[in-house]
Amino acid sequence: MKTIPYRRYAVDTIRVTLARQYACLEGDMTVLKKHLRRLSAAILMALPFILPHGAKAQGITYPAENIHFICGFAAGSGADIIVRFFANKMQPILGKTVIVENKPGAIGNIATEYVARAKPDGYTIYVTSGDALATNMHIFKKPSVDVIKQLQMVTTINRMPMMIAVSASSPHKTIDELTKAMKDKGDRGSYSTTNPPARVVGAMYKEAAGLSTLEVQYKTTADTINDVASGVVDYAIYDPVFATIQARQGKIRILAVATGERLKSAPEYPTMTELGYKMNLVSWWGAMVPMGTPRPIVEKLREAFGQVIASEEGKAFLASIASDPWTIGPDDAQQYWRKEVDDWRDYARLAKIEPQ
């Protein structure tokens, strides 16, 4: 390593200086003080070369062991599918095994706390929805983690829409048809949600359409499918990963997306705005690490994620879950995330989500 000669030079410098101090111990105190000042200066100059540079050393050797990707939701969920895809594709790039750990519960907060408290060494990586974490800052009275202060963005990954869907056997083929039916049912109508962004979209739709339908919250998206498919609830607000899979299996029909513009990856789905229900709510994913992770490691991870996202397999995967690739670096992503935290305060109020 290039730092070895400098370390040897630094050690030799201190050795010589110490020898001089011993030589003058029995001499004049003025001379002794003079040499002590030189010794202090020598030590200060040498320390950067003697002590290992945390970021630099880790940047050179990273990764030296297996890496852990943390998923805040259960195995088999839409979130899990995304996390496992990137874990699998990044193994050959990083040259180490990437292990997925599912830590579901508390709307992702269990996983968030785990990552925030992990050692900032690049071996614990949180792949999750940035807007969901922003929302969590406002739906808990005392959030256990300040995500902006305790987590560092590595990169954004994609942008994707929340989707409004009905059972494949539902008579409602369009949002207008669904809206008319829900107005007729009044508070006997219902819809399912499983996460904060879904709750916000549900509230926006109700307000824009003048509905009084009842929200039914489920623990996981998988828990909703039987009730949606059988018509127990009239419609659902889904993330695109789960929605597109269920639509391909013939269980649900996607009526519209909550983004302001149609996505390139899913142009067949109309937006709520173009249908007359103004909203522009974009969900996005990113990769995060504990704050304090050395910058060279953050950059290496950013490059690795970028390679996967830019690959043909990466593009095809993101398109398959109705999402567009979207990558910005650590600093810009952190700044964007900070704004998202502020924006979602208003969204949470709109959804009338009471802090827990």
N, C-alpha and C positions, 0 to 999 in steps of 0.2 A: 504494500500500500504506500501511496505517496507520502502519507503523514509520518511514516516511521523515521526517516532521516531527520525530520524536524523535531520529533520527540527526543531522539538521541542528542541532537544539538542542544535542546532545551535542558535536558538532564545534565549534560556536560557543563553547560553554563552555570547551573545552580551549584554543581559540585565544586567548580573552580571558585565561585563566589564564597561558598561556605568555607573552603580551605583558607581563603584570605581572612575570613572572620576569626577563625581559630588562631591564625598566625598573629593577629593583633589583639587578642583577648587580654594579654598582659601589657599592652601598650597604652598609648594615649587614648582617653575616652572620646576625644573629638574625632580621632581617626576611626574608632570603633563605630560611632554613630554614622559617620560618612559611609562606611562599608555596609552598615545595616540598611541605610536608605537605598544603596545600590542593590542589595539583596532583595528588598521588597519590590523594586522595579523589575528585577530579573524574574522573580516569581510571577508577577502579574503578566509579563510578556510571554512567559513560557506556558502558563496554564492552558491556554487554548490548544497548545500542541500536545501537552501531556494528557489532559483529560479527553476522553473520546467525545467527538462531536455527535450528540444524540441523533440529530436529523441526518447529518452527513453519513455517519457510520451505518445507520439503519437504511438510508437510501442506497448505499452500496450493496448491502447484504440482503435487503428485503426482496422477496419473502424467504425466510429461513425455516419456516414451519407452516403447518396447515392454517388455512384462513377460514373464519367463520362468518357466514352470511346470516343475519338475523331477520326473521319474518315475524311480523306482529300478528299474524292470523293463522288459522288452523291449516294443517296439511290438506291439500285438495282445493283450497279456496282460490279465488282469482289472484290474490296477492301471492300465494304460494307458487302458483304457476309461473309468475313473472320472476320471482326470486330464484327459483330452481333453474330456469332457463339461463339466466346470467351466471349463476354459480357453475353450471355445467360448461358453458362456453368460455369462461375465464380461466378454467383450470389449465388448459394447455398454454395460455398466454402468460400466466403467472408462474407456471411450472410447479405448482403445489396443489394438493387436494383442497377443494373448497367445500366445506361442510355447511349444510343448511340447518339452522336451529329454529324451530317454530316455538314462539313464546306468545300465544294468544291470550287475550283477556284485557278488560278495562279499555276497550276501543283502541287497542294498540299501545296503551300506556305502559304495560308490563315490559314489552320489548324496548320501548323508548328509554325507560329507566335503566334497563340492563345495559344498553349501549352507552348511555351517558356516563355511567359509572365504570365502564370498562377501561382497561389500560389503553392510553392513546398511542398504540404501537402499530396500528394498521392491520391487526389480526381480527378485529371485530368490526364488521361493516354492516350498516343498516340500509337495506334496499326497501324503500317504502314510498307511500304517497306523501309528498310534501304538503299538499293542501290539507290532508287529514290531520297531520301534525299541527299545522297552523290553527285548525279548528279546535283541536284539543286544548289549546291555550286559553280558550274562552268558554268551554263547556264544563270546566272544573273550577270550583271556587278557589282552590289552592293547587295549581298544577305542580306536580312533584318535580318537573323538569322544565327549565326555560330553554326551549329547543334552540333558540338563536344563540344563546350564550354557552350552551353545553354541547352542541353538535356542530360539526363543520361539514358543509356541503363539499362533496368531491366533484359531482357533476349532476346535471339534470339528465333524464333519460328520454322521456316522452311526454306528449300531451295527449289527453284522451277525454272523451265526453262521458258524463253520466247519461244513462239511457232510460227512457220511459217505455215500459213494455207491458203487454197483456198476455193472457194465455193464448196459445195457438188456436184454441177452439173458440175464442171470444168472438162475438159478432162485430166488435169494434175494429175497423180496419184503419182508421185514421184518428189523429188527436181530436179533431172536431167531433167525430162520432163518440169518442170516449167522453169528451167534455159534456156533450148534450146528455148522455146517459147518466153521468155523475150529478149533473144539476137536477135531473129528475129524481135521483135516489136521495139527494140531500145528505144528511149525516148517516144514512144507512150505507153509503158508499165507503170503501176503504182502500188503502194502499199500503204496501210493505216497504220498510227501509231497514238498513243494517249498519249504516255508518253516517257520520256527520255530513259529508257532501250530499248523500242521498236525502237526508232530512231537509237540507237547504233547498235542493231542487224540488222536493215535494211541496215545500212551503211556497216557493216561487210560483209553481204551477197553480196551486190553490188560489193564491192572491191574484195572479194574472187572469185566471178563468172565473173567479168568483165562486169557488167551490167550498163546500163544508164537509168534505170527505174526512174520514178518520184515519190517522196514521197508526199503523201497527208495527211496532219495532220488533225485529228478530235478532237473535244473537249472531247468526251467520247467514250468509246468502243461501247456503245449501238448505237451511231450515225453511226458506220461503217457497222453494220451487213447487212442492206439492200443493200448497195452498193457492199459489198463483195459477198453476196449471189446471187445478180443479175448480177455480172460480170462487174459492172461499174469500179471497181478497180480489178486488176488481183490477188493480194494476200494481206495478212495482217500479221502484227506482233502482236500477242496477248499475254496477260498474261494467265497463265494456268487455272485460275478460270473461266474466261469468255470463253476461247477456249473450255475447256472440256464440259461445259454446252451446248454451241452451237453445238458441235459435237454430243453430245447425242441426241439433238433435230433434228439432221439431216440437219443442215443448212450449216455446213462447214466441211472440211476434213483437219485434221492435218497431215502435211507432215514430219516435223522434229522439233527437239528442239535445242536450242542454247548452251546447256551445253556440256562440254567436254566428259562426260560419261553419259550413260543412268541412269535415276533415278530408284531406287527400286520401287517407287510407279507407275511408268509409263514405264516399260521396252519395251512396244510395239512400242514406238516412237523412231526412229533412231536419232542419233545426227548429226548435220551438219558436225562435224569433221570426223566421220566415213564415211560420204558420200563424203568427199573430199573438204569440205569448212571449213577450220580450224577456230574454234572459241571456246571459253570457257567462256561464260558469265552466271553467276549464279545470279538469283534474290533471295532475302531473306527478310523475315519479322521479325520484332521484336516489343517489347513493350518499350516505353520510357516515362520518366517523366521529369518535369522541374528540371534542375540542382539545387542541394541544398536540394532535398527531403531527409529526414532522412533515414539513411541506414537501420534501422530495418523495415521501411515501404517498402523500395525497396526489401529487402529480403523476406518479407511476400508476396509481389506481385509475386516475382520470383517463390516462392514455389507454389502459386496458379496457375500460368500459367503452371508450370511444371506438376502439377496434371492433368490439362486438356489435355496437349499434350501427356502425358503418358497413358491416359485412352483409353479404346477400342474405345469409341466414337471419341476421338480426333484423334487417328490413322486413323480411317475409314474416318473421314472428310478430313484430309490432303491428304490421298490417293485418295479421290474422286476428288481433284483439282490438281492431278498430282504433289504433293509436298512431300518431305521427311521431317520428324521431325528433328529438329536441335536445340539443346539448349546449350548455354554456358552462364555463369553467368555475372553479371554486369561489372566486371573489364575486363575480357577477351573480352566480347562483345564490350566494349568501345574501346579497343585497336584495335580490328578487324575493327570496324567502321572507326576509324581514318585512317587506311590503305586504306579502301575502298574509302574514300574521295580523297586520293591521286591517286588511280588507275583510278577513274572515270574522273579525269582531262584529262587523255590520251584518254579515251573512247569518251569523249565529243568532243575532237579535231578530232578524227577519223570520228565521225559522222558529222563533220563540223557544229556543233551547235553554232551559233553565240550568244554570251551573249546578253541578252535583257536589 
